[in-house]
Amino acid sequence: MPSASVPERAEQACPSPDPREWTWVEPSVWTERMLAALVNGVKGGKWYSLWDKVCDRSTLEASWEGVARNQGAAGVDGMSIERFAARAERYLDELVAELQAGRFRPSAVRRTHIPKPGGGKRPLGIPTVKDRIVQGALKRVLEPIFEWEFRPESYGFRPGRGAKDALREVDAALKAGHHWVVDADLKGYFDSIPHDALMDEVQARISDGRVLALIDAYLKADILDGLAQWTPTGGTPQGAVISPLLANLYLHGLDCRMSEQGYRIVRYADDFVILCRDETEARAALHEVQTWCTARRLTLHPDKTHIGDCRQPGEGFEFLGYRFEGGRRWVRRKSRHALKDKIRAKTRRHRGDSLAEIIADLNPMLRGWFGYFKHAYRTEFPSIDGFVRRRLRAILRRHAHQQGRHGRSHQDHRRWPNAFFAEHGLFTMSAAHARASQPR
């Protein structure tokens, strides 16, 4: 690629925060002395003697509290959160003893399939409660080590960062004139990470043999899908507590590569965009990504990776639920359809609850969705409000023992006008958007 296609200089990474201000670290693990070592560096750049931190009772207790808050289904052993909670003290004692004696072995991961917003199914791994606790302990010990190195371009599954921060960065880049966008999609990323290359990344920073062996054992834990069972040769299962950290670690090199070359990348886990000033720069950026992925044994999805000038109709890009096109933010079609599916589930005509109960059930979901998508173009919201009210009118019509819909639309509107639902406390996105748009 010609040098003119590459930006003149790389933007500097923002300074790493003072680790003493990291309120998310587990204080029983990360003492002031260890945090100071993060700043000053450790001998050889590697961390030793971490195993005692992983199997410490206080670390496992803190991890169990997090697992209990997150709830979740039982793994292959059938152990539920409720059952573990009933005898938590005993089970935690057993975990400490097994880990310290070197007897602990990860169980198989139960695979299930959840619907994707745009259709199809996404595989999800469900470890046992005990494995989730041990993985959580591993994460508490290892995350600060990796987090200290991660770059500001990465936003997914990181403490103090989130999707809204990534979207703000995209907005800032677009306003700065970076309208040519590389919209990249890694094909089956979580299932395709090479185990040996990932472990090389871990071993570059960690030199505790027992910690490394446990991570490797989790990567190679059997997967149970119905009657089928197999040992994975690559990947880290979505649903495992440790997976997001390992996935971010493996893509950290891409963040470094693109930043060193001067490209403006915004990444949320395996979803990333590169915002460029012109087509030449965008094509050079895509070439860099392809080269890096090939070397790291990853594959860009040929049908879901493209370059476009997002100011032009049909050339926009989708990122974190939004579609950026024509100088505006729209709600991604899949996100809109997913919301409507949830509304349908809560507003079935045969639902026997009162209108007040149904509205109380709907409102938190509607408020949460609007809270995330409130920056979408204003025309997105009236259609959703209308859809909700139509569903509610159908329920009210059934409660009134009126069958059918044909020819009743105007009657329904007269009997239950929009103001009727407002009086009953229904959250409406149009009104919320109007309030949010008013100058303060």
HUMO-V318797 format. One record per residue. RES is the residue in three letters. OMEGA is omega in whole degrees, -180 to 180 (999 if undefined). Layout:
res->RES omega->OMEGA
res->RES omega->OMEGA
This chain:
res->MET omega->179
res->PRO omega->-176
res->SER omega->-179
res->ALA omega->-178
res->SER omega->-178
res->VAL omega->178
res->PRO omega->-172
res->GLU omega->-177
res->ARG omega->177
res->ALA omega->175
res->GLU omega->-179
res->GLN omega->176
res->ALA omega->177
res->CYS omega->-178
res->PRO omega->176
res->SER omega->180
res->PRO omega->175
res->ASP omega->-176
res->PRO omega->178
res->ARG omega->178
res->GLU omega->180
res->TRP omega->-177
res->THR omega->-178
res->TRP omega->-178
res->VAL omega->179
res->GLU omega->-173
res->PRO omega->179
res->SER omega->179
res->VAL omega->-174
res->TRP omega->179
res->THR omega->177
res->GLU omega->180
res->ARG omega->179
res->MET omega->178
res->LEU omega->177
res->ALA omega->179
res->ALA omega->176
res->LEU omega->-178
res->VAL omega->-173
res->ASN omega->-178
res->GLY omega->179
res->VAL omega->-176
res->LYS omega->179
res->GLY omega->180
res->GLY omega->-178
res->LYS omega->-179
res->TRP omega->180
res->TYR omega->170
res->SER omega->178
res->LEU omega->-172
res->TRP omega->-179
res->ASP omega->177
res->LYS omega->-179
res->VAL omega->-174
res->CYS omega->175
res->ASP omega->-177
res->ARG omega->-178
res->SER omega->177
res->THR omega->180
res->LEU omega->177
res->GLU omega->179
res->ALA omega->179
res->SER omega->178
res->TRP omega->178
res->GLU omega->177
res->GLY omega->178
res->VAL omega->-180
res->ALA omega->178
res->ARG omega->-177
res->ASN omega->-178
res->GLN omega->-178
res->GLY omega->-175
res->ALA omega->177
res->ALA omega->177
res->GLY omega->-175
res->VAL omega->-179
res->ASP omega->179
res->GLY omega->-179
res->MET omega->179
res->SER omega->175
res->ILE omega->-178
res->GLU omega->-180
res->ARG omega->178
res->PHE omega->-178
res->ALA omega->-177
res->ALA omega->-179
res->ARG omega->-173
res->ALA omega->-178
res->GLU omega->-179
res->ARG omega->-178
res->TYR omega->179
res->LEU omega->175
res->ASP omega->179
res->GLU omega->179
res->LEU omega->179
res->VAL omega->-178
res->ALA omega->-179
res->GLU omega->180
res->LEU omega->-178
res->GLN omega->-179
res->ALA omega->-180
res->GLY omega->-179
res->ARG omega->-174
res->PHE omega->176
res->ARG omega->178
res->PRO omega->175
res->SER omega->176
res->ALA omega->179
res->VAL omega->178
res->ARG omega->-179
res->ARG omega->173
res->THR omega->-178
res->HIS omega->-179
res->ILE omega->-179
res->PRO omega->173
res->LYS omega->-177
res->PRO omega->-178
res->GLY omega->-177
res->GLY omega->-178
res->GLY omega->-176
res->LYS omega->177
res->ARG omega->178
res->PRO omega->180
res->LEU omega->179
res->GLY omega->179
res->ILE omega->175
res->PRO omega->175
res->THR omega->178
res->VAL omega->-180
res->LYS omega->179
res->ASP omega->178
res->ARG omega->178
res->ILE omega->-179
res->VAL omega->177
res->GLN omega->177
res->GLY omega->176
res->ALA omega->176
res->LEU omega->-179
res->LYS omega->180
res->ARG omega->-180
res->VAL omega->-171
res->LEU omega->-171
res->GLU omega->179
res->PRO omega->180
res->ILE omega->-179
res->PHE omega->-177
res->GLU omega->180
res->TRP omega->-177
res->GLU omega->-175
res->PHE omega->-174
res->ARG omega->-179
res->PRO omega->180
res->GLU omega->-177
res->SER omega->-174
res->TYR omega->-171
res->GLY omega->173
res->PHE omega->177
res->ARG omega->-178
res->PRO omega->176
res->GLY omega->-180
res->ARG omega->-179
res->GLY omega->-175
res->ALA omega->-179
res->LYS omega->177
res->ASP omega->179
res->ALA omega->180
res->LEU omega->177
res->ARG omega->179
res->GLU omega->176
res->VAL omega->178
res->ASP omega->-179
res->ALA omega->179
res->ALA omega->179
res->LEU omega->179
res->LYS omega->178
res->ALA omega->175
res->GLY omega->178
res->HIS omega->-173
res->HIS omega->176
res->TRP omega->-169
res->VAL omega->169
res->VAL omega->179
res->ASP omega->-171
res->ALA omega->178
res->ASP omega->178
res->LEU omega->-176
res->LYS omega->177
res->GLY omega->-170
res->TYR omega->-174
res->PHE omega->-179
res->ASP omega->-173
res->SER omega->179
res->ILE omega->180
res->PRO omega->-177
res->HIS omega->-176
res->ASP omega->-180
res->ALA omega->177
res->LEU omega->179
res->MET omega->175
res->ASP omega->178
res->GLU omega->179
res->VAL omega->-177
res->GLN omega->176
res->ALA omega->-177
res->ARG omega->-175
res->ILE omega->-180
res->SER omega->176
res->ASP omega->-173
res->GLY omega->-179
res->ARG omega->176
res->VAL omega->180
res->LEU omega->-179
res->ALA omega->-180
res->LEU omega->177
res->ILE omega->180
res->ASP omega->179
res->ALA omega->178
res->TYR omega->178
res->LEU omega->-176
res->LYS omega->179
res->ALA omega->-179
res->ASP omega->176
res->ILE omega->-180
res->LEU omega->-180
res->ASP omega->-175
res->GLY omega->179
res->LEU omega->-178
res->ALA omega->177
res->GLN omega->-180
res->TRP omega->177
res->THR omega->-177
res->PRO omega->177
res->THR omega->178
res->GLY omega->175
res->GLY omega->174
res->THR omega->-166
res->PRO omega->172
res->GLN omega->-176
res->GLY omega->177
res->ALA omega->-176
res->VAL omega->-175
res->ILE omega->-172
res->SER omega->-179
res->PRO omega->179
res->LEU omega->180
res->LEU omega->179
res->ALA omega->177
res->ASN omega->180
res->LEU omega->-177
res->TYR omega->179
res->LEU omega->178
res->HIS omega->179
res->GLY omega->177
res->LEU omega->177
res->ASP omega->-179
res->CYS omega->-178
res->ARG omega->-177
res->MET omega->179
res->SER omega->179
res->GLU omega->179
res->GLN omega->176
res->GLY omega->-179
res->TYR omega->-178
res->ARG omega->-179
res->ILE omega->173
res->VAL omega->-174
res->ARG omega->173
res->TYR omega->-174
res->ALA omega->-178
res->ASP omega->180
res->ASP omega->-178
res->PHE omega->175
res->VAL omega->176
res->ILE omega->-173
res->LEU omega->-171
res->CYS omega->-178
res->ARG omega->-179
res->ASP omega->-176
res->GLU omega->-179
res->THR omega->179
res->GLU omega->-179
res->ALA omega->-180
res->ARG omega->176
res->ALA omega->179
res->ALA omega->179
res->LEU omega->178
res->HIS omega->178
res->GLU omega->180
res->VAL omega->-180
res->GLN omega->180
res->THR omega->-180
res->TRP omega->-179
res->CYS omega->179
res->THR omega->-180
res->ALA omega->-178
res->ARG omega->177
res->ARG omega->173
res->LEU omega->-176
res->THR omega->172
res->LEU omega->179
res->HIS omega->-174
res->PRO omega->-177
res->ASP omega->-176
res->LYS omega->177
res->THR omega->-179
res->HIS omega->177
res->ILE omega->178
res->GLY omega->173
res->ASP omega->-170
res->CYS omega->174
res->ARG omega->-175
res->GLN omega->177
res->PRO omega->178
res->GLY omega->-179
res->GLU omega->180
res->GLY omega->-180
res->PHE omega->-180
res->GLU omega->-178
res->PHE omega->175
res->LEU omega->174
res->GLY omega->-180
res->TYR omega->168
res->ARG omega->179
res->PHE omega->-178
res->GLU omega->176
res->GLY omega->179
res->GLY omega->-179
res->ARG omega->174
res->ARG omega->175
res->TRP omega->173
res->VAL omega->178
res->ARG omega->-176
res->ARG omega->180
res->LYS omega->179
res->SER omega->179
res->ARG omega->180
res->HIS omega->179
res->ALA omega->177
res->LEU omega->-179
res->LYS omega->177
res->ASP omega->179
res->LYS omega->177
res->ILE omega->179
res->ARG omega->-178
res->ALA omega->-179
res->LYS omega->-175
res->THR omega->176
res->ARG omega->-174
res->ARG omega->-178
res->HIS omega->-180
res->ARG omega->-174
res->GLY omega->-179
res->ASP omega->177
res->SER omega->178
res->LEU omega->-180
res->ALA omega->180
res->GLU omega->180
res->ILE omega->179
res->ILE omega->178
res->ALA omega->178
res->ASP omega->-177
res->LEU omega->-168
res->ASN omega->179
res->PRO omega->179
res->MET omega->-179
res->LEU omega->179
res->ARG omega->180
res->GLY omega->180
res->TRP omega->179
res->PHE omega->180
res->GLY omega->179
res->TYR omega->-173
res->PHE omega->-175
res->LYS omega->179
res->HIS omega->176
res->ALA omega->-180
res->TYR omega->-168
res->ARG omega->-177
res->THR omega->180
res->GLU omega->-165
res->PHE omega->-179
res->PRO omega->-178
res->SER omega->178
res->ILE omega->177
res->ASP omega->180
res->GLY omega->179
res->PHE omega->179
res->VAL omega->-178
res->ARG omega->177
res->ARG omega->179
res->ARG omega->180
res->LEU omega->177
res->ARG omega->178
res->ALA omega->177
res->ILE omega->-180
res->LEU omega->179
res->ARG omega->179
res->ARG omega->177
res->HIS omega->-180
res->ALA omega->178
res->HIS omega->175
res->GLN omega->-177
res->GLN omega->173
res->GLY omega->-179
res->ARG omega->-172
res->HIS omega->176
res->GLY omega->-176
res->ARG omega->-174
res->SER omega->-179
res->HIS omega->178
res->GLN omega->179
res->ASP omega->-179
res->HIS omega->179
res->ARG omega->-178
res->ARG omega->-179
res->TRP omega->-179
res->PRO omega->-180
res->ASN omega->-179
res->ALA omega->179
res->PHE omega->-179
res->PHE omega->177
res->ALA omega->179
res->GLU omega->179
res->HIS omega->172
res->GLY omega->180
res->LEU omega->176
res->PHE omega->178
res->THR omega->-175
res->MET omega->180
res->SER omega->180
res->ALA omega->180
res->ALA omega->180
res->HIS omega->179
res->ALA omega->179
res->ARG omega->-179
res->ALA omega->-177
res->SER omega->-179
res->GLN omega->178
res->PRO omega->-179
res->ARG omega->999
